[in-house]
């Protein structure tokens, strides 16, 4: 017999993590399992830089206004919508003062694993993946520090759950999130 769905105490979820940390994998799995809407802000950024002819690693070339508007868009969605999952590097930071949002941070402390994930996912060479991680993160942090006057975007204390995707595979990561959310069905 299937147990009836027990509503969670959270109206929305954010999933944050650096490139190739497992945030997209978790967000897609969680959205599918919960049947919630998913906004992947990284995809919005990729679309924007492609339209503008900017390399993804060159965050410094994107207007400050664009980043501020994107983060405001995310925060507004989290305040006004329900059953929404937002995945972005800064979504947990954007949601820090919004009640009813469960904030997940995924980490992969092994750069070699993140590089391997990029090589396999994006069909990059190892050197391209190393460069991509180093430059993209440096550019993003520099831009965000200028905009928000902090570099504390992935401080574990900002999050309700931190999952290490080096120690836990995709299925285990999803199960940890569901258990912590007290999801039952």
PEWOMO-V709265 format. One record per backbone hydrogen bond with DSSP energy under -0.5 kcal/mol. NH is the residue of the N-H (numbers start at 0). CO is the residue of the C=O. Records with the same first field share a line. If there is no record, write none. Layout:
# PEWOMO-V709265
NH: CO / CO
This chain:
# PEWOMO-V709265
5: 183
6: 4
10: 99
11: 99
12: 83
13: 101
14: 85
15: 103
20: 17
25: 21
26: 22
27: 23
28: 24
29: 25
30: 26
31: 27
32: 28
33: 29
34: 30
35: 30
36: 82
38: 84
39: 37
40: 38 / 86
41: 86
42: 39
43: 39
44: 40
45: 41
46: 42
47: 43
48: 44
49: 45
50: 46
51: 47
52: 48 / 49
53: 48
57: 54
58: 56
60: 57
61: 58
65: 62
66: 62
67: 63
68: 64
69: 65
70: 66
71: 67
72: 68
73: 69
74: 70
75: 71
76: 72
77: 73
78: 74
79: 75
80: 76
82: 10
83: 10
84: 36
85: 12
86: 38 / 84
87: 14 / 85
90: 87
93: 89
94: 90
95: 92
97: 94
98: 96
100: 97
101: 11 / 99
102: 100
103: 13 / 101
104: 160
105: 15
106: 162
110: 108
112: 109
113: 109
114: 110
115: 111
116: 112
117: 113
118: 114
119: 115
120: 116
121: 117
122: 118
123: 117
128: 124
129: 125
130: 126
131: 127
132: 128
133: 129
134: 130
135: 131
136: 132
137: 133
138: 134
139: 135
140: 136
141: 137
142: 138
143: 139
144: 140
145: 141
146: 142
147: 143
148: 144
152: 150
154: 151
157: 154
158: 155
159: 102
160: 102
162: 104
164: 106 / 162
165: 106
167: 163
172: 168
173: 169
174: 170
175: 171
176: 172
177: 173
178: 174
179: 175
180: 176
181: 178
182: 177
183: 5
